[in-house]
Amino acid sequence: MVYADFSEITSKQRQKTYARLQKASWIKVTESEKNICTVWYASFIADVSEETAKIIAWTEFEECSVPFCTPKLAIHWGTN
């Protein structure tokens, strides 16, 4: 699970970033009453290491937000 802060980008740039993340198989967390638009999750193969999963997440979020910004990320890794 990744909390991503895409500060100082426009709505159009944010939409493009979100579309790229979704294409990379990241799923945006939303709730019916709250719009938690900066929390994402993805699944990895069962034997992926924590370090590898974090590197993949970091790389994909940075690549998806180029050239608009460098996101600030908090990454939570676990089996559930």
mmCIF file of the N, C-alpha and C atoms, coordinates in Angstrom:
data_MODEL
# 
_entry.id   MODEL 
# 
loop_
_atom_site.group_PDB 
_atom_site.id 
_atom_site.type_symbol 
_atom_site.label_atom_id 
_atom_site.label_alt_id 
_atom_site.label_comp_id 
_atom_site.label_asym_id 
_atom_site.label_entity_id 
_atom_site.label_seq_id 
_atom_site.pdbx_PDB_ins_code 
_atom_site.Cartn_x 
_atom_site.Cartn_y 
_atom_site.Cartn_z 
_atom_site.occupancy 
_atom_site.B_iso_or_equiv 
_atom_site.pdbx_formal_charge 
_atom_site.auth_seq_id 
_atom_site.auth_comp_id 
_atom_site.auth_asym_id 
_atom_site.auth_atom_id 
_atom_site.pdbx_PDB_model_num 
ATOM 1   N N  . MET A 1 1  ? 0.853   -1.157  0.000   1.00 0.00 ? 1  MET A N  1 
ATOM 2   C CA . MET A 1 1  ? 0.000   0.000   0.000   1.00 0.00 ? 1  MET A CA 1 
ATOM 3   C C  . MET A 1 1  ? 0.905   1.227   0.000   1.00 0.00 ? 1  MET A C  1 
ATOM 4   N N  . VAL A 1 2  ? 0.533   2.211   -0.800  1.00 0.00 ? 2  VAL A N  1 
ATOM 5   C CA . VAL A 1 2  ? 1.355   3.404   -0.943  1.00 0.00 ? 2  VAL A CA 1 
ATOM 6   C C  . VAL A 1 2  ? 0.506   4.641   -0.718  1.00 0.00 ? 2  VAL A C  1 
ATOM 7   N N  . TYR A 1 3  ? 0.972   5.509   0.168   1.00 0.00 ? 3  TYR A N  1 
ATOM 8   C CA . TYR A 1 3  ? 0.396   6.841   0.298   1.00 0.00 ? 3  TYR A CA 1 
ATOM 9   C C  . TYR A 1 3  ? 1.283   7.759   -0.519  1.00 0.00 ? 3  TYR A C  1 
ATOM 10  N N  . ALA A 1 4  ? 0.699   8.436   -1.507  1.00 0.00 ? 4  ALA A N  1 
ATOM 11  C CA . ALA A 1 4  ? 1.479   9.276   -2.410  1.00 0.00 ? 4  ALA A CA 1 
ATOM 12  C C  . ALA A 1 4  ? 1.000   10.718  -2.355  1.00 0.00 ? 4  ALA A C  1 
ATOM 13  N N  . ASP A 1 5  ? 1.943   11.626  -2.180  1.00 0.00 ? 5  ASP A N  1 
ATOM 14  C CA . ASP A 1 5  ? 1.655   13.059  -2.194  1.00 0.00 ? 5  ASP A CA 1 
ATOM 15  C C  . ASP A 1 5  ? 2.223   13.622  -3.493  1.00 0.00 ? 5  ASP A C  1 
ATOM 16  N N  . PHE A 1 6  ? 1.331   13.967  -4.411  1.00 0.00 ? 6  PHE A N  1 
ATOM 17  C CA . PHE A 1 6  ? 1.728   14.567  -5.683  1.00 0.00 ? 6  PHE A CA 1 
ATOM 18  C C  . PHE A 1 6  ? 1.506   16.072  -5.574  1.00 0.00 ? 6  PHE A C  1 
ATOM 19  N N  . SER A 1 7  ? 2.328   16.731  -4.804  1.00 0.00 ? 7  SER A N  1 
ATOM 20  C CA . SER A 1 7  ? 2.114   18.150  -4.545  1.00 0.00 ? 7  SER A CA 1 
ATOM 21  C C  . SER A 1 7  ? 2.457   19.001  -5.757  1.00 0.00 ? 7  SER A C  1 
ATOM 22  N N  . GLU A 1 8  ? 1.726   20.082  -5.858  1.00 0.00 ? 8  GLU A N  1 
ATOM 23  C CA . GLU A 1 8  ? 1.961   21.123  -6.856  1.00 0.00 ? 8  GLU A CA 1 
ATOM 24  C C  . GLU A 1 8  ? 1.814   20.650  -8.302  1.00 0.00 ? 8  GLU A C  1 
ATOM 25  N N  . ILE A 1 9  ? 0.847   19.764  -8.559  1.00 0.00 ? 9  ILE A N  1 
ATOM 26  C CA . ILE A 1 9  ? 0.552   19.422  -9.948  1.00 0.00 ? 9  ILE A CA 1 
ATOM 27  C C  . ILE A 1 9  ? -0.891  19.805  -10.244 1.00 0.00 ? 9  ILE A C  1 
ATOM 28  N N  . THR A 1 10 ? -1.189  20.033  -11.490 1.00 0.00 ? 10 THR A N  1 
ATOM 29  C CA . THR A 1 10 ? -2.532  20.435  -11.892 1.00 0.00 ? 10 THR A CA 1 
ATOM 30  C C  . THR A 1 10 ? -3.467  19.231  -11.920 1.00 0.00 ? 10 THR A C  1 
ATOM 31  N N  . SER A 1 11 ? -4.745  19.495  -12.021 1.00 0.00 ? 11 SER A N  1 
ATOM 32  C CA . SER A 1 11 ? -5.733  18.412  -12.115 1.00 0.00 ? 11 SER A CA 1 
ATOM 33  C C  . SER A 1 11 ? -5.487  17.542  -13.338 1.00 0.00 ? 11 SER A C  1 
ATOM 34  N N  . LYS A 1 12 ? -5.151  18.158  -14.448 1.00 0.00 ? 12 LYS A N  1 
ATOM 35  C CA . LYS A 1 12 ? -4.895  17.412  -15.680 1.00 0.00 ? 12 LYS A CA 1 
ATOM 36  C C  . LYS A 1 12 ? -3.658  16.518  -15.519 1.00 0.00 ? 12 LYS A C  1 
ATOM 37  N N  . GLN A 1 13 ? -2.612  17.051  -14.912 1.00 0.00 ? 13 GLN A N  1 
ATOM 38  C CA . GLN A 1 13 ? -1.398  16.269  -14.669 1.00 0.00 ? 13 GLN A CA 1 
ATOM 39  C C  . GLN A 1 13 ? -1.684  15.123  -13.700 1.00 0.00 ? 13 GLN A C  1 
ATOM 40  N N  . ARG A 1 14 ? -2.510  15.384  -12.697 1.00 0.00 ? 14 ARG A N  1 
ATOM 41  C CA . ARG A 1 14 ? -2.888  14.349  -11.723 1.00 0.00 ? 14 ARG A CA 1 
ATOM 42  C C  . ARG A 1 14 ? -3.652  13.229  -12.422 1.00 0.00 ? 14 ARG A C  1 
ATOM 43  N N  . GLN A 1 15 ? -4.578  13.584  -13.309 1.00 0.00 ? 15 GLN A N  1 
ATOM 44  C CA . GLN A 1 15 ? -5.339  12.574  -14.051 1.00 0.00 ? 15 GLN A CA 1 
ATOM 45  C C  . GLN A 1 15 ? -4.413  11.709  -14.902 1.00 0.00 ? 15 GLN A C  1 
ATOM 46  N N  . LYS A 1 16 ? -3.427  12.326  -15.543 1.00 0.00 ? 16 LYS A N  1 
ATOM 47  C CA . LYS A 1 16 ? -2.479  11.567  -16.356 1.00 0.00 ? 16 LYS A CA 1 
ATOM 48  C C  . LYS A 1 16 ? -1.639  10.637  -15.480 1.00 0.00 ? 16 LYS A C  1 
ATOM 49  N N  . THR A 1 17 ? -1.226  11.132  -14.329 1.00 0.00 ? 17 THR A N  1 
ATOM 50  C CA . THR A 1 17 ? -0.446  10.312  -13.396 1.00 0.00 ? 17 THR A CA 1 
ATOM 51  C C  . THR A 1 17 ? -1.275  9.130   -12.918 1.00 0.00 ? 17 THR A C  1 
ATOM 52  N N  . TYR A 1 18 ? -2.526  9.375   -12.545 1.00 0.00 ? 18 TYR A N  1 
ATOM 53  C CA . TYR A 1 18 ? -3.404  8.305   -12.071 1.00 0.00 ? 18 TYR A CA 1 
ATOM 54  C C  . TYR A 1 18 ? -3.634  7.268   -13.176 1.00 0.00 ? 18 TYR A C  1 
ATOM 55  N N  . ALA A 1 19 ? -3.824  7.713   -14.402 1.00 0.00 ? 19 ALA A N  1 
ATOM 56  C CA . ALA A 1 19 ? -4.030  6.784   -15.518 1.00 0.00 ? 19 ALA A CA 1 
ATOM 57  C C  . ALA A 1 19 ? -2.796  5.906   -15.716 1.00 0.00 ? 19 ALA A C  1 
ATOM 58  N N  . ARG A 1 20 ? -1.627  6.486   -15.589 1.00 0.00 ? 20 ARG A N  1 
ATOM 59  C CA . ARG A 1 20 ? -0.390  5.709   -15.717 1.00 0.00 ? 20 ARG A CA 1 
ATOM 60  C C  . ARG A 1 20 ? -0.265  4.688   -14.597 1.00 0.00 ? 20 ARG A C  1 
ATOM 61  N N  . LEU A 1 21 ? -0.610  5.081   -13.375 1.00 0.00 ? 21 LEU A N  1 
ATOM 62  C CA . LEU A 1 21 ? -0.553  4.142   -12.247 1.00 0.00 ? 21 LEU A CA 1 
ATOM 63  C C  . LEU A 1 21 ? -1.527  2.987   -12.460 1.00 0.00 ? 21 LEU A C  1 
ATOM 64  N N  . GLN A 1 22 ? -2.721  3.296   -12.913 1.00 0.00 ? 22 GLN A N  1 
ATOM 65  C CA . GLN A 1 22 ? -3.701  2.241   -13.162 1.00 0.00 ? 22 GLN A CA 1 
ATOM 66  C C  . GLN A 1 22 ? -3.225  1.303   -14.265 1.00 0.00 ? 22 GLN A C  1 
ATOM 67  N N  . LYS A 1 23 ? -2.572  1.837   -15.291 1.00 0.00 ? 23 LYS A N  1 
ATOM 68  C CA . LYS A 1 23 ? -2.024  0.997   -16.352 1.00 0.00 ? 23 LYS A CA 1 
ATOM 69  C C  . LYS A 1 23 ? -0.922  0.087   -15.814 1.00 0.00 ? 23 LYS A C  1 
ATOM 70  N N  . ALA A 1 24 ? -0.215  0.530   -14.761 1.00 0.00 ? 24 ALA A N  1 
ATOM 71  C CA . ALA A 1 24 ? 0.845   -0.260  -14.134 1.00 0.00 ? 24 ALA A CA 1 
ATOM 72  C C  . ALA A 1 24 ? 0.271   -1.191  -13.057 1.00 0.00 ? 24 ALA A C  1 
ATOM 73  N N  . SER A 1 25 ? -1.048  -1.372  -13.042 1.00 0.00 ? 25 SER A N  1 
ATOM 74  C CA . SER A 1 25 ? -1.773  -2.289  -12.143 1.00 0.00 ? 25 SER A CA 1 
ATOM 75  C C  . SER A 1 25 ? -1.883  -1.810  -10.695 1.00 0.00 ? 25 SER A C  1 
ATOM 76  N N  . TRP A 1 26 ? -1.762  -0.509  -10.453 1.00 0.00 ? 26 TRP A N  1 
ATOM 77  C CA . TRP A 1 26 ? -2.020  0.045   -9.130  1.00 0.00 ? 26 TRP A CA 1 
ATOM 78  C C  . TRP A 1 26 ? -3.501  0.386   -9.037  1.00 0.00 ? 26 TRP A C  1 
ATOM 79  N N  . ILE A 1 27 ? -4.091  0.158   -7.880  1.00 0.00 ? 27 ILE A N  1 
ATOM 80  C CA . ILE A 1 27 ? -5.514  0.395   -7.664  1.00 0.00 ? 27 ILE A CA 1 
ATOM 81  C C  . ILE A 1 27 ? -5.672  1.500   -6.619  1.00 0.00 ? 27 ILE A C  1 
ATOM 82  N N  . LYS A 1 28 ? -6.439  2.527   -6.988  1.00 0.00 ? 28 LYS A N  1 
ATOM 83  C CA . LYS A 1 28 ? -6.663  3.649   -6.083  1.00 0.00 ? 28 LYS A CA 1 
ATOM 84  C C  . LYS A 1 28 ? -7.713  3.265   -5.050  1.00 0.00 ? 28 LYS A C  1 
ATOM 85  N N  . VAL A 1 29 ? -7.432  3.547   -3.783  1.00 0.00 ? 29 VAL A N  1 
ATOM 86  C CA . VAL A 1 29 ? -8.371  3.273   -2.704  1.00 0.00 ? 29 VAL A CA 1 
ATOM 87  C C  . VAL A 1 29 ? -9.366  4.427   -2.636  1.00 0.00 ? 29 VAL A C  1 
ATOM 88  N N  . THR A 1 30 ? -10.647 4.079   -2.665  1.00 0.00 ? 30 THR A N  1 
ATOM 89  C CA . THR A 1 30 ? -11.694 5.087   -2.510  1.00 0.00 ? 30 THR A CA 1 
ATOM 90  C C  . THR A 1 30 ? -12.728 4.563   -1.533  1.00 0.00 ? 30 THR A C  1 
ATOM 91  N N  . GLU A 1 31 ? -13.365 5.485   -0.867  1.00 0.00 ? 31 GLU A N  1 
ATOM 92  C CA . GLU A 1 31 ? -14.467 5.161   0.029   1.00 0.00 ? 31 GLU A CA 1 
ATOM 93  C C  . GLU A 1 31 ? -15.660 5.983   -0.414  1.00 0.00 ? 31 GLU A C  1 
ATOM 94  N N  . SER A 1 32 ? -16.840 5.477   -0.184  1.00 0.00 ? 32 SER A N  1 
ATOM 95  C CA . SER A 1 32 ? -18.034 6.166   -0.657  1.00 0.00 ? 32 SER A CA 1 
ATOM 96  C C  . SER A 1 32 ? -18.210 7.547   -0.014  1.00 0.00 ? 32 SER A C  1 
ATOM 97  N N  . GLU A 1 33 ? -17.875 7.694   1.256   1.00 0.00 ? 33 GLU A N  1 
ATOM 98  C CA . GLU A 1 33 ? -18.067 8.965   1.935   1.00 0.00 ? 33 GLU A CA 1 
ATOM 99  C C  . GLU A 1 33 ? -16.825 9.844   1.937   1.00 0.00 ? 33 GLU A C  1 
ATOM 100 N N  . LYS A 1 34 ? -15.669 9.260   1.705   1.00 0.00 ? 34 LYS A N  1 
ATOM 101 C CA . LYS A 1 34 ? -14.425 10.004  1.731   1.00 0.00 ? 34 LYS A CA 1 
ATOM 102 C C  . LYS A 1 34 ? -13.683 9.768   0.430   1.00 0.00 ? 34 LYS A C  1 
ATOM 103 N N  . ASN A 1 35 ? -12.998 10.776  -0.046  1.00 0.00 ? 35 ASN A N  1 
ATOM 104 C CA . ASN A 1 35 ? -12.195 10.608  -1.245  1.00 0.00 ? 35 ASN A CA 1 
ATOM 105 C C  . ASN A 1 35 ? -10.732 10.503  -0.834  1.00 0.00 ? 35 ASN A C  1 
ATOM 106 N N  . ILE A 1 36 ? -10.271 9.292   -0.634  1.00 0.00 ? 36 ILE A N  1 
ATOM 107 C CA . ILE A 1 36 ? -8.872  9.061   -0.291  1.00 0.00 ? 36 ILE A CA 1 
ATOM 108 C C  . ILE A 1 36 ? -8.150  8.827   -1.601  1.00 0.00 ? 36 ILE A C  1 
ATOM 109 N N  . CYS A 1 37 ? -7.849  9.917   -2.268  1.00 0.00 ? 37 CYS A N  1 
ATOM 110 C CA . CYS A 1 37 ? -7.364  9.799   -3.642  1.00 0.00 ? 37 CYS A CA 1 
ATOM 111 C C  . CYS A 1 37 ? -5.863  9.588   -3.742  1.00 0.00 ? 37 CYS A C  1 
ATOM 112 N N  . THR A 1 38 ? -5.156  9.515   -2.634  1.00 0.00 ? 38 THR A N  1 
ATOM 113 C CA . THR A 1 38 ? -3.709  9.371   -2.721  1.00 0.00 ? 38 THR A CA 1 
ATOM 114 C C  . THR A 1 38 ? -3.219  8.075   -2.101  1.00 0.00 ? 38 THR A C  1 
ATOM 115 N N  . VAL A 1 39 ? -4.111  7.124   -1.882  1.00 0.00 ? 39 VAL A N  1 
ATOM 116 C CA . VAL A 1 39 ? -3.721  5.822   -1.350  1.00 0.00 ? 39 VAL A CA 1 
ATOM 117 C C  . VAL A 1 39 ? -3.954  4.776   -2.441  1.00 0.00 ? 39 VAL A C  1 
ATOM 118 N N  . TRP A 1 40 ? -2.915  3.981   -2.695  1.00 0.00 ? 40 TRP A N  1 
ATOM 119 C CA . TRP A 1 40 ? -2.934  2.998   -3.763  1.00 0.00 ? 40 TRP A CA 1 
ATOM 120 C C  . TRP A 1 40 ? -2.457  1.651   -3.237  1.00 0.00 ? 40 TRP A C  1 
ATOM 121 N N  . TYR A 1 41 ? -2.871  0.579   -3.901  1.00 0.00 ? 41 TYR A N  1 
ATOM 122 C CA . TYR A 1 41 ? -2.345  -0.737  -3.542  1.00 0.00 ? 41 TYR A CA 1 
ATOM 123 C C  . TYR A 1 41 ? -2.153  -1.581  -4.791  1.00 0.00 ? 41 TYR A C  1 
ATOM 124 N N  . ALA A 1 42 ? -1.302  -2.588  -4.647  1.00 0.00 ? 42 ALA A N  1 
ATOM 125 C CA . ALA A 1 42 ? -1.049  -3.530  -5.734  1.00 0.00 ? 42 ALA A CA 1 
ATOM 126 C C  . ALA A 1 42 ? -0.681  -4.876  -5.129  1.00 0.00 ? 42 ALA A C  1 
ATOM 127 N N  . SER A 1 43 ? -0.752  -5.905  -5.933  1.00 0.00 ? 43 SER A N  1 
ATOM 128 C CA . SER A 1 43 ? -0.355  -7.246  -5.505  1.00 0.00 ? 43 SER A CA 1 
ATOM 129 C C  . SER A 1 43 ? 0.939   -7.636  -6.201  1.00 0.00 ? 43 SER A C  1 
ATOM 130 N N  . PHE A 1 44 ? 1.739   -8.414  -5.506  1.00 0.00 ? 44 PHE A N  1 
ATOM 131 C CA . PHE A 1 44 ? 2.998   -8.915  -6.038  1.00 0.00 ? 44 PHE A CA 1 
ATOM 132 C C  . PHE A 1 44 ? 2.994   -10.438 -5.956  1.00 0.00 ? 44 PHE A C  1 
ATOM 133 N N  . ILE A 1 45 ? 3.903   -11.078 -6.665  1.00 0.00 ? 45 ILE A N  1 
ATOM 134 C CA . ILE A 1 45 ? 3.998   -12.531 -6.575  1.00 0.00 ? 45 ILE A CA 1 
ATOM 135 C C  . ILE A 1 45 ? 4.313   -12.924 -5.135  1.00 0.00 ? 45 ILE A C  1 
ATOM 136 N N  . ALA A 1 46 ? 3.941   -14.114 -4.752  1.00 0.00 ? 46 ALA A N  1 
ATOM 137 C CA . ALA A 1 46 ? 4.021   -14.549 -3.361  1.00 0.00 ? 46 ALA A CA 1 
ATOM 138 C C  . ALA A 1 46 ? 5.424   -14.500 -2.770  1.00 0.00 ? 46 ALA A C  1 
ATOM 139 N N  . ASP A 1 47 ? 6.444   -14.757 -3.568  1.00 0.00 ? 47 ASP A N  1 
ATOM 140 C CA . ASP A 1 47 ? 7.789   -14.837 -2.989  1.00 0.00 ? 47 ASP A CA 1 
ATOM 141 C C  . ASP A 1 47 ? 8.621   -13.564 -3.170  1.00 0.00 ? 47 ASP A C  1 
ATOM 142 N N  . VAL A 1 48 ? 7.978   -12.441 -3.499  1.00 0.00 ? 48 VAL A N  1 
ATOM 143 C CA . VAL A 1 48 ? 8.720   -11.185 -3.641  1.00 0.00 ? 48 VAL A CA 1 
ATOM 144 C C  . VAL A 1 48 ? 9.198   -10.721 -2.254  1.00 0.00 ? 48 VAL A C  1 
ATOM 145 N N  . SER A 1 49 ? 10.410  -10.207 -2.208  1.00 0.00 ? 49 SER A N  1 
ATOM 146 C CA . SER A 1 49 ? 10.935  -9.720  -0.932  1.00 0.00 ? 49 SER A CA 1 
ATOM 147 C C  . SER A 1 49 ? 10.380  -8.330  -0.643  1.00 0.00 ? 49 SER A C  1 
ATOM 148 N N  . GLU A 1 50 ? 10.415  -7.955  0.620   1.00 0.00 ? 50 GLU A N  1 
ATOM 149 C CA . GLU A 1 50 ? 9.954   -6.622  1.019   1.00 0.00 ? 50 GLU A CA 1 
ATOM 150 C C  . GLU A 1 50 ? 10.748  -5.544  0.287   1.00 0.00 ? 50 GLU A C  1 
ATOM 151 N N  . GLU A 1 51 ? 12.053  -5.687  0.253   1.00 0.00 ? 51 GLU A N  1 
ATOM 152 C CA . GLU A 1 51 ? 12.909  -4.686  -0.388  1.00 0.00 ? 51 GLU A CA 1 
ATOM 153 C C  . GLU A 1 51 ? 12.587  -4.556  -1.875  1.00 0.00 ? 51 GLU A C  1 
ATOM 154 N N  . THR A 1 52 ? 12.390  -5.673  -2.555  1.00 0.00 ? 52 THR A N  1 
ATOM 155 C CA . THR A 1 52 ? 12.061  -5.646  -3.978  1.00 0.00 ? 52 THR A CA 1 
ATOM 156 C C  . THR A 1 52 ? 10.715  -4.979  -4.217  1.00 0.00 ? 52 THR A C  1 
ATOM 157 N N  . ALA A 1 53 ? 9.721   -5.308  -3.409  1.00 0.00 ? 53 ALA A N  1 
ATOM 158 C CA . ALA A 1 53 ? 8.396   -4.697  -3.557  1.00 0.00 ? 53 ALA A CA 1 
ATOM 159 C C  . ALA A 1 53 ? 8.470   -3.186  -3.362  1.00 0.00 ? 53 ALA A C  1 
ATOM 160 N N  . LYS A 1 54 ? 9.238   -2.742  -2.391  1.00 0.00 ? 54 LYS A N  1 
ATOM 161 C CA . LYS A 1 54 ? 9.373   -1.298  -2.151  1.00 0.00 ? 54 LYS A CA 1 
ATOM 162 C C  . LYS A 1 54 ? 10.089  -0.605  -3.303  1.00 0.00 ? 54 LYS A C  1 
ATOM 163 N N  . ILE A 1 55 ? 11.116  -1.236  -3.844  1.00 0.00 ? 55 ILE A N  1 
ATOM 164 C CA . ILE A 1 55 ? 11.842  -0.656  -4.976  1.00 0.00 ? 55 ILE A CA 1 
ATOM 165 C C  . ILE A 1 55 ? 10.921  -0.556  -6.198  1.00 0.00 ? 55 ILE A C  1 
ATOM 166 N N  . ILE A 1 56 ? 10.152  -1.602  -6.449  1.00 0.00 ? 56 ILE A N  1 
ATOM 167 C CA . ILE A 1 56 ? 9.212   -1.587  -7.571  1.00 0.00 ? 56 ILE A CA 1 
ATOM 168 C C  . ILE A 1 56 ? 8.192   -0.465  -7.388  1.00 0.00 ? 56 ILE A C  1 
ATOM 169 N N  . ALA A 1 57 ? 7.616   -0.373  -6.207  1.00 0.00 ? 57 ALA A N  1 
ATOM 170 C CA . ALA A 1 57 ? 6.617   0.667   -5.942  1.00 0.00 ? 57 ALA A CA 1 
ATOM 171 C C  . ALA A 1 57 ? 7.219   2.052   -6.142  1.00 0.00 ? 57 ALA A C  1 
ATOM 172 N N  . TRP A 1 58 ? 8.370   2.284   -5.531  1.00 0.00 ? 58 TRP A N  1 
ATOM 173 C CA . TRP A 1 58 ? 9.019   3.595   -5.629  1.00 0.00 ? 58 TRP A CA 1 
ATOM 174 C C  . TRP A 1 58 ? 9.277   3.941   -7.102  1.00 0.00 ? 58 TRP A C  1 
ATOM 175 N N  . THR A 1 59 ? 9.834   2.998   -7.843  1.00 0.00 ? 59 THR A N  1 
ATOM 176 C CA . THR A 1 59 ? 10.170  3.223   -9.249  1.00 0.00 ? 59 THR A CA 1 
ATOM 177 C C  . THR A 1 59 ? 8.921   3.510   -10.078 1.00 0.00 ? 59 THR A C  1 
ATOM 178 N N  . GLU A 1 60 ? 7.874   2.720   -9.899  1.00 0.00 ? 60 GLU A N  1 
ATOM 179 C CA . GLU A 1 60 ? 6.667   2.910   -10.697 1.00 0.00 ? 60 GLU A CA 1 
ATOM 180 C C  . GLU A 1 60 ? 5.989   4.239   -10.402 1.00 0.00 ? 60 GLU A C  1 
ATOM 181 N N  . PHE A 1 61 ? 5.941   4.643   -9.133  1.00 0.00 ? 61 PHE A N  1 
ATOM 182 C CA . PHE A 1 61 ? 5.317   5.921   -8.792  1.00 0.00 ? 61 PHE A CA 1 
ATOM 183 C C  . PHE A 1 61 ? 6.124   7.096   -9.344  1.00 0.00 ? 61 PHE A C  1 
ATOM 184 N N  . GLU A 1 62 ? 7.437   7.001   -9.282  1.00 0.00 ? 62 GLU A N  1 
ATOM 185 C CA . GLU A 1 62 ? 8.257   8.070   -9.845  1.00 0.00 ? 62 GLU A CA 1 
ATOM 186 C C  . GLU A 1 62 ? 8.101   8.130   -11.363 1.00 0.00 ? 62 GLU A C  1 
ATOM 187 N N  . GLU A 1 63 ? 8.140   6.980   -12.031 1.00 0.00 ? 63 GLU A N  1 
ATOM 188 C CA . GLU A 1 63 ? 8.004   6.949   -13.484 1.00 0.00 ? 63 GLU A CA 1 
ATOM 189 C C  . GLU A 1 63 ? 6.637   7.453   -13.939 1.00 0.00 ? 63 GLU A C  1 
ATOM 190 N N  . CYS A 1 64 ? 5.592   7.142   -13.194 1.00 0.00 ? 64 CYS A N  1 
ATOM 191 C CA . CYS A 1 64 ? 4.249   7.552   -13.574 1.00 0.00 ? 64 CYS A CA 1 
ATOM 192 C C  . CYS A 1 64 ? 4.002   9.042   -13.357 1.00 0.00 ? 64 CYS A C  1 
ATOM 193 N N  . SER A 1 65 ? 4.767   9.682   -12.505 1.00 0.00 ? 65 SER A N  1 
ATOM 194 C CA . SER A 1 65 ? 4.550   11.102  -12.232 1.00 0.00 ? 65 SER A CA 1 
ATOM 195 C C  . SER A 1 65 ? 5.511   12.014  -12.999 1.00 0.00 ? 65 SER A C  1 
ATOM 196 N N  . VAL A 1 66 ? 6.470   11.427  -13.718 1.00 0.00 ? 66 VAL A N  1 
ATOM 197 C CA . VAL A 1 66 ? 7.384   12.222  -14.549 1.00 0.00 ? 66 VAL A CA 1 
ATOM 198 C C  . VAL A 1 66 ? 6.587   12.758  -15.729 1.00 0.00 ? 66 VAL A C  1 
ATOM 199 N N  . PRO A 1 67 ? 6.712   13.941  -16.168 1.00 0.00 ? 67 PRO A N  1 
ATOM 200 C CA . PRO A 1 67 ? 7.616   15.007  -15.741 1.00 0.00 ? 67 PRO A CA 1 
ATOM 201 C C  . PRO A 1 67 ? 6.965   16.008  -14.799 1.00 0.00 ? 67 PRO A C  1 
ATOM 202 N N  . PHE A 1 68 ? 5.831   15.630  -14.206 1.00 0.00 ? 68 PHE A N  1 
ATOM 203 C CA . PHE A 1 68 ? 5.047   16.586  -13.436 1.00 0.00 ? 68 PHE A CA 1 
ATOM 204 C C  . PHE A 1 68 ? 5.612   16.903  -12.056 1.00 0.00 ? 68 PHE A C  1 
ATOM 205 N N  . CYS A 1 69 ? 6.113   15.887  -11.358 1.00 0.00 ? 69 CYS A N  1 
ATOM 206 C CA . CYS A 1 69 ? 6.628   16.100  -10.012 1.00 0.00 ? 69 CYS A CA 1 
ATOM 207 C C  . CYS A 1 69 ? 7.392   14.858  -9.552  1.00 0.00 ? 69 CYS A C  1 
ATOM 208 N N  . THR A 1 70 ? 8.034   14.981  -8.413  1.00 0.00 ? 70 THR A N  1 
ATOM 209 C CA . THR A 1 70 ? 8.614   13.827  -7.733  1.00 0.00 ? 70 THR A CA 1 
ATOM 210 C C  . THR A 1 70 ? 7.742   13.594  -6.508  1.00 0.00 ? 70 THR A C  1 
ATOM 211 N N  . PRO A 1 71 ? 7.011   12.487  -6.462  1.00 0.00 ? 71 PRO A N  1 
ATOM 212 C CA . PRO A 1 71 ? 6.069   12.285  -5.367  1.00 0.00 ? 71 PRO A CA 1 
ATOM 213 C C  . PRO A 1 71 ? 6.778   11.982  -4.051  1.00 0.00 ? 71 PRO A C  1 
ATOM 214 N N  . LYS A 1 72 ? 6.120   12.360  -2.973  1.00 0.00 ? 72 LYS A N  1 
ATOM 215 C CA . LYS A 1 72 ? 6.553   11.953  -1.642  1.00 0.00 ? 72 LYS A CA 1 
ATOM 216 C C  . LYS A 1 72 ? 5.752   10.701  -1.319  1.00 0.00 ? 72 LYS A C  1 
ATOM 217 N N  . LEU A 1 73 ? 6.452   9.626   -0.925  1.00 0.00 ? 73 LEU A N  1 
ATOM 218 C CA . LEU A 1 73 ? 5.790   8.335   -0.741  1.00 0.00 ? 73 LEU A CA 1 
ATOM 219 C C  . LEU A 1 73 ? 5.992   7.774   0.649   1.00 0.00 ? 73 LEU A C  1 
ATOM 220 N N  . ALA A 1 74 ? 4.964   7.122   1.150   1.00 0.00 ? 74 ALA A N  1 
ATOM 221 C CA . ALA A 1 74 ? 5.050   6.279   2.333   1.00 0.00 ? 74 ALA A CA 1 
ATOM 222 C C  . ALA A 1 74 ? 4.573   4.907   1.885   1.00 0.00 ? 74 ALA A C  1 
ATOM 223 N N  . ILE A 1 75 ? 5.431   3.907   2.016   1.00 0.00 ? 75 ILE A N  1 
ATOM 224 C CA . ILE A 1 75 ? 5.125   2.580   1.487   1.00 0.00 ? 75 ILE A CA 1 
ATOM 225 C C  . ILE A 1 75 ? 4.956   1.588   2.639   1.00 0.00 ? 75 ILE A C  1 
ATOM 226 N N  . HIS A 1 76 ? 3.835   0.883   2.612   1.00 0.00 ? 76 HIS A N  1 
ATOM 227 C CA . HIS A 1 76 ? 3.563   -0.179  3.599   1.00 0.00 ? 76 HIS A CA 1 
ATOM 228 C C  . HIS A 1 76 ? 3.593   -1.491  2.850   1.00 0.00 ? 76 HIS A C  1 
ATOM 229 N N  . TRP A 1 77 ? 4.409   -2.412  3.327   1.00 0.00 ? 77 TRP A N  1 
ATOM 230 C CA . TRP A 1 77 ? 4.504   -3.721  2.693   1.00 0.00 ? 77 TRP A CA 1 
ATOM 231 C C  . TRP A 1 77 ? 4.051   -4.779  3.675   1.00 0.00 ? 77 TRP A C  1 
ATOM 232 N N  . GLY A 1 78 ? 3.309   -5.741  3.180   1.00 0.00 ? 78 GLY A N  1 
ATOM 233 C CA . GLY A 1 78 ? 2.876   -6.844  4.025   1.00 0.00 ? 78 GLY A CA 1 
ATOM 234 C C  . GLY A 1 78 ? 2.067   -7.834  3.218   1.00 0.00 ? 78 GLY A C  1 
ATOM 235 N N  . THR A 1 79 ? 1.744   -8.936  3.837   1.00 0.00 ? 79 THR A N  1 
ATOM 236 C CA . THR A 1 79 ? 1.022   -9.990  3.138   1.00 0.00 ? 79 THR A CA 1 
ATOM 237 C C  . THR A 1 79 ? -0.458  -9.678  2.997   1.00 0.00 ? 79 THR A C  1 
ATOM 238 N N  . ASN A 1 80 ? -0.975  -8.761  3.775   1.00 0.00 ? 80 ASN A N  1 
ATOM 239 C CA . ASN A 1 80 ? -2.402  -8.381  3.673   1.00 0.00 ? 80 ASN A CA 1 
ATOM 240 C C  . ASN A 1 80 ? -2.528  -6.884  3.589   1.00 0.00 ? 80 ASN A C  1 
# 
